[in-house]
Amino acid sequence: MNEKKHQEQQTLKNKVKFKRIVLYARQHRANPGVNETLCRLIDFLEQQEVQVYQDIDTASGFDVNIPILAREDMGKKNDLIIVIGGDGSLLSAARMAIKVDTPVIGINRGRLGFLTDILPHELEKQLDAVLRGDYEEEKRFLLHTRIYDKDHTYFEGDALNDVVLGRGNETHLIEFSVLVNQQLVSHYRSDGMILSTPTGSTAYALSAGGPIMHPQLNAIVLVPMFSHSLSSRPLVIDAEAKIELHISHFNEADLRVSCDGHESRMVKPGQKVAIQKNGNQLRLLHPLDYHYYDTLRSKLGWESKHQG
């Protein structure tokens, strides 16, 4: 191992120890295991030398006897947000965490769990190491999007996975143009466009035929959805670029822009959508035995052994 690589790995280890833990979970009737894991996690954390709190969203969905930490007070005392749920829960927590510069780690109670590393039955072992300062910290960038025209800004939102322009209530193909750094890329007639970070490349963009991008790439992928042109293909660009979607006046109805499939707003013909890298990054924590390619093999069902 070369010296630079060794130094990089050493900086990932023996980080600061956390003083306050904030629990984040969303109630989901299809996933009763979240409550079980939440209670087990509280029992474990109350035996550690940390203060345990819950977020306001957690308090609205679960009946647990721990205090609420207001979001404006987070990030002031070596805080850590622990998410219990699937990737959707971590996406919601990420938009909160970047505003208070607080790291996040996830316990997987979802389906795939690309972002939530810790298995429920291993939470005590894995979190014990994390609380001792043995973990890896990885930075993931988000996309910031804005709907506007020459007079007003109508919506602003952030996305860790993707920003999606869709048909809304329109039944026909929609029309829009894509510009990168004020240069025209193409005019599209399609069902829409997915603009994905490397983190989101294994989500919606993958199902639409986009490439898998390593999370440390500084890139954005544009994936047209069911384009009228057979030559339309995914396009990977520099993440520092400024992207604009110009919504054609020929559309007969409002379209829809969504961030991580959560926050969404209608966008009218003639309006514009700006997408660029958010200046704040998510601090995503992993146990020391985390390996990205192990996650890909496991979650996507790739065979890891040679078949003779």
C-alpha positions as CSV (number, residue, x, y, z in Angstrom):
1,M,0.0,0.0,0.0
2,N,1.5,3.4,-1.0
3,E,2.0,6.1,1.7
4,K,-0.7,8.4,0.4
5,K,-3.3,5.6,0.5
6,H,-2.2,4.7,4.0
7,Q,-2.6,8.3,5.2
8,E,-6.0,8.5,3.6
9,Q,-7.1,5.4,5.4
10,Q,-5.7,6.7,8.7
11,T,-7.7,9.9,8.4
12,L,-10.9,7.8,8.2
13,K,-10.1,6.1,11.5
14,N,-10.2,7.2,15.1
15,K,-12.5,10.1,14.5
16,V,-14.2,12.3,17.2
17,K,-16.4,10.5,19.6
18,F,-20.0,11.5,19.6
19,K,-21.7,13.1,22.6
20,R,-25.3,13.3,21.5
21,I,-27.2,10.8,19.3
22,V,-30.4,11.9,17.4
23,L,-32.7,9.1,16.3
24,Y,-34.6,9.5,13.0
25,A,-37.3,7.1,11.9
26,R,-40.5,7.3,9.9
27,Q,-43.6,5.3,10.7
28,H,-44.5,2.9,7.9
29,R,-47.3,0.3,8.2
30,A,-45.6,-2.0,5.8
31,N,-42.5,-2.1,7.9
32,P,-43.3,-2.9,11.6
33,G,-39.7,-3.9,12.2
34,V,-38.7,-0.2,12.5
35,N,-40.4,0.2,15.9
36,E,-38.7,-3.0,17.2
37,T,-35.3,-1.9,16.1
38,L,-35.9,1.7,17.4
39,C,-36.6,0.3,20.9
40,R,-33.6,-2.0,20.8
41,L,-31.4,0.8,19.7
42,I,-32.6,3.1,22.6
43,D,-31.9,0.3,25.1
44,F,-28.4,-0.1,23.7
45,L,-27.6,3.7,23.6
46,E,-28.9,4.3,27.1
47,Q,-26.1,2.0,28.3
48,Q,-23.5,4.1,26.6
49,E,-21.9,7.4,27.6
50,V,-24.0,9.5,25.2
51,Q,-27.1,11.6,25.4
52,V,-30.0,10.2,23.3
53,Y,-32.6,12.3,21.6
54,Q,-35.2,11.9,18.9
55,D,-36.1,14.2,15.9
56,I,-39.5,15.8,15.7
57,D,-40.4,13.5,12.8
58,T,-39.6,10.4,14.9
59,A,-41.7,11.8,17.8
60,S,-44.7,12.2,15.6
61,G,-44.7,8.5,14.6
62,F,-43.4,6.6,17.6
63,D,-44.1,6.5,21.3
64,V,-40.7,6.5,22.9
65,N,-39.7,8.1,26.1
66,I,-36.7,10.2,25.1
67,P,-36.5,14.0,24.6
68,I,-36.8,15.8,21.3
69,L,-33.8,17.8,20.0
70,A,-34.9,20.8,17.9
71,R,-33.3,20.9,14.5
72,E,-31.9,24.3,15.1
73,D,-30.0,22.9,18.0
74,M,-28.4,20.0,16.1
75,G,-24.8,19.9,15.2
76,K,-23.5,21.9,18.2
77,K,-22.1,19.1,20.4
78,N,-20.5,16.3,18.3
79,D,-23.9,15.0,17.3
80,L,-24.7,11.9,15.2
81,I,-28.0,11.2,13.5
82,I,-28.8,7.5,13.4
83,V,-31.5,6.6,10.8
84,I,-33.7,3.5,11.3
85,G,-35.4,2.5,8.1
86,G,-34.7,2.2,4.4
87,D,-32.9,4.5,1.9
88,G,-36.0,6.7,1.7
89,S,-35.7,7.5,5.4
90,L,-32.0,8.3,5.0
91,L,-32.8,10.5,2.0
92,S,-35.1,12.6,4.2
93,A,-32.6,12.7,7.0
94,A,-29.9,13.8,4.6
95,R,-31.8,17.0,3.6
96,M,-32.0,17.9,7.3
97,A,-28.4,16.9,8.1
98,I,-26.7,19.0,5.5
99,K,-28.3,22.1,7.0
100,V,-26.7,21.5,10.4
101,D,-23.5,19.8,9.2
102,T,-24.2,16.6,11.2
103,P,-23.1,13.1,10.1
104,V,-25.6,10.3,9.4
105,I,-25.4,6.5,9.7
106,G,-28.2,4.1,8.8
107,I,-29.6,0.9,10.2
108,N,-31.3,-0.9,7.4
109,R,-35.0,-1.7,7.8
110,G,-35.8,-1.2,4.1
111,R,-35.6,-3.3,1.0
112,L,-32.3,-2.7,-0.8
113,G,-30.4,-0.5,1.7
114,F,-27.7,1.0,-0.5
115,L,-27.2,3.8,2.0
116,T,-28.2,2.1,5.3
117,D,-25.2,-0.2,6.1
118,I,-25.9,-1.7,9.5
119,L,-28.0,-4.8,9.7
120,P,-30.5,-4.8,12.6
121,H,-29.1,-7.9,14.3
122,E,-25.6,-6.3,14.3
123,L,-26.5,-2.9,15.6
124,E,-24.8,-3.3,19.0
125,K,-21.6,-4.6,17.6
126,Q,-21.4,-2.1,14.7
127,L,-22.5,1.0,16.7
128,D,-20.2,0.2,19.6
129,A,-17.3,0.6,17.3
130,V,-18.7,3.8,15.7
131,L,-19.3,5.4,19.2
132,R,-15.6,4.6,20.0
133,G,-14.6,6.6,17.0
134,D,-13.9,3.7,14.6
135,Y,-15.7,4.5,11.4
136,E,-15.3,5.9,7.9
137,E,-16.7,9.2,6.9
138,E,-17.6,9.7,3.3
139,K,-18.8,13.0,1.7
140,R,-21.7,12.7,-0.7
141,F,-23.0,15.8,-2.7
142,L,-26.6,16.7,-3.3
143,L,-28.3,18.5,-6.1
144,H,-30.0,21.9,-5.6
145,T,-32.9,22.6,-7.9
146,R,-34.9,25.8,-8.5
147,I,-38.1,26.5,-10.6
148,Y,-38.1,30.0,-11.9
149,D,-39.0,32.5,-14.6
150,K,-37.8,36.0,-15.3
151,D,-39.9,37.4,-12.4
152,H,-40.0,34.9,-9.6
153,T,-38.5,31.8,-8.0
154,Y,-41.3,29.3,-7.3
155,F,-39.6,26.4,-5.6
156,E,-36.2,25.4,-4.3
157,G,-35.3,21.9,-3.1
158,D,-32.4,19.5,-2.5
159,A,-31.9,15.9,-3.6
160,L,-29.3,13.3,-2.6
161,N,-30.4,10.8,-5.3
162,D,-32.1,12.6,-8.1
163,V,-34.1,15.5,-9.5
164,V,-36.8,14.2,-11.9
165,L,-38.8,16.1,-14.5
166,G,-42.0,14.1,-15.2
167,R,-45.2,14.4,-17.2
168,G,-47.4,15.5,-14.2
169,N,-51.0,15.2,-15.5
170,E,-49.9,15.3,-19.1
171,T,-50.7,12.2,-21.2
172,H,-48.5,13.0,-24.1
173,L,-44.8,13.2,-24.5
174,I,-43.4,16.3,-23.0
175,E,-41.1,18.8,-24.6
176,F,-38.1,20.6,-23.1
177,S,-34.6,21.6,-23.8
178,V,-31.4,20.9,-21.8
179,L,-28.6,23.4,-21.5
180,V,-25.3,22.8,-19.7
181,N,-23.3,25.9,-18.8
182,Q,-25.7,27.9,-21.1
183,Q,-24.8,25.6,-24.1
184,L,-27.7,23.7,-25.7
185,V,-27.3,19.9,-25.4
186,S,-30.5,18.8,-27.0
187,H,-34.3,19.3,-27.4
188,Y,-36.2,16.4,-26.0
189,R,-39.7,14.9,-26.6
190,S,-40.0,12.2,-23.9
191,D,-41.6,11.1,-20.7
192,G,-39.1,13.2,-18.8
193,M,-35.6,13.4,-17.6
194,I,-33.7,12.0,-14.5
195,L,-30.8,14.0,-13.2
196,S,-28.9,11.9,-10.8
197,T,-25.9,12.1,-8.5
198,P,-23.5,9.1,-8.2
199,T,-25.4,8.2,-5.0
200,G,-28.6,8.1,-7.0
201,S,-27.2,6.1,-9.9
202,T,-28.3,2.9,-8.3
203,A,-31.8,4.1,-7.8
204,Y,-34.4,5.4,-10.4
205,A,-31.7,6.3,-12.9
206,L,-30.5,2.6,-13.0
207,S,-34.0,1.3,-13.7
208,A,-34.2,3.8,-16.7
209,G,-31.0,2.5,-18.2
210,G,-28.4,4.8,-16.6
211,P,-24.9,3.8,-15.6
212,I,-23.7,2.9,-12.1
213,M,-21.3,5.6,-10.9
214,H,-18.9,5.2,-8.0
215,P,-20.1,7.6,-5.2
216,Q,-16.8,9.4,-5.1
217,L,-17.1,10.6,-8.8
218,N,-17.7,14.3,-9.2
219,A,-20.3,13.8,-11.9
220,I,-24.0,14.0,-12.7
221,V,-25.8,11.7,-15.1
222,L,-28.8,12.9,-17.3
223,V,-31.0,10.0,-18.2
224,P,-33.9,10.6,-20.7
225,M,-37.0,8.6,-20.0
226,F,-38.5,6.9,-23.1
227,S,-37.4,9.5,-25.5
228,H,-39.1,9.9,-28.9
229,S,-35.6,9.8,-30.4
230,L,-33.9,6.4,-30.5
231,S,-30.5,8.1,-30.4
232,S,-31.1,9.7,-26.9
233,R,-28.7,8.2,-24.4
234,P,-27.6,8.9,-20.8
235,L,-25.1,11.6,-20.6
236,V,-22.5,12.0,-17.8
237,I,-21.2,15.5,-17.2
238,D,-19.1,17.4,-14.7
239,A,-20.8,17.9,-11.4
240,E,-19.6,21.5,-11.3
241,A,-21.7,22.3,-14.4
242,K,-24.9,24.4,-14.2
243,I,-27.9,22.7,-15.8
244,E,-31.1,24.3,-17.1
245,L,-34.2,22.6,-18.3
246,H,-36.3,25.0,-20.5
247,I,-39.9,23.8,-20.5
248,S,-41.5,24.3,-23.9
249,H,-44.6,26.4,-24.4
250,F,-45.9,23.6,-26.6
251,N,-46.7,21.4,-23.5
252,E,-50.5,21.5,-23.0
253,A,-50.4,21.0,-19.2
254,D,-48.1,21.6,-16.2
255,L,-45.2,19.2,-15.7
256,R,-43.8,18.0,-12.4
257,V,-40.3,18.3,-10.8
258,S,-39.5,16.1,-7.8
259,C,-36.5,15.8,-5.5
260,D,-35.8,12.3,-4.3
261,G,-39.4,11.4,-5.1
262,H,-40.3,13.4,-2.0
263,E,-40.6,17.1,-2.5
264,S,-42.4,17.9,-5.7
265,R,-43.8,21.0,-7.5
266,M,-45.6,21.6,-10.7
267,V,-43.7,23.5,-13.4
268,K,-45.6,25.5,-16.1
269,P,-44.8,25.7,-19.8
270,G,-42.3,28.5,-20.4
271,Q,-40.7,28.2,-16.9
272,K,-37.1,27.0,-16.3
273,V,-35.6,24.5,-13.9
274,A,-32.0,25.0,-12.7
275,I,-30.0,22.2,-11.2
276,Q,-26.5,22.4,-9.8
277,K,-24.4,20.9,-7.1
278,N,-25.3,21.9,-3.5
279,G,-22.5,23.7,-1.6
280,N,-23.2,21.6,1.5
281,Q,-22.3,17.9,1.5
282,L,-23.7,14.9,3.4
283,R,-21.4,13.4,5.9
284,L,-22.3,9.7,5.6
285,L,-20.7,7.3,8.0
286,H,-19.8,3.6,7.5
287,P,-18.5,0.9,9.7
288,L,-14.8,0.1,9.1
289,D,-15.6,-3.1,7.3
290,Y,-17.8,-1.3,4.7
291,H,-16.8,-1.8,1.0
292,Y,-18.8,-0.3,-1.8
293,Y,-18.4,-3.1,-4.3
294,D,-19.5,-5.6,-1.6
295,T,-22.7,-3.6,-1.4
296,L,-23.2,-3.6,-5.2
297,R,-22.7,-7.4,-5.3
298,S,-25.1,-8.0,-2.4
299,K,-27.8,-5.6,-3.4
300,L,-27.8,-6.2,-7.1
301,G,-27.4,-10.0,-6.9
302,W,-24.0,-10.2,-8.7
303,E,-22.1,-13.4,-8.4
304,S,-19.0,-12.9,-6.3
305,K,-17.3,-16.2,-7.0
306,H,-15.9,-17.6,-10.2
307,Q,-18.0,-20.3,-11.7
308,G,-15.8,-23.0,-13.3
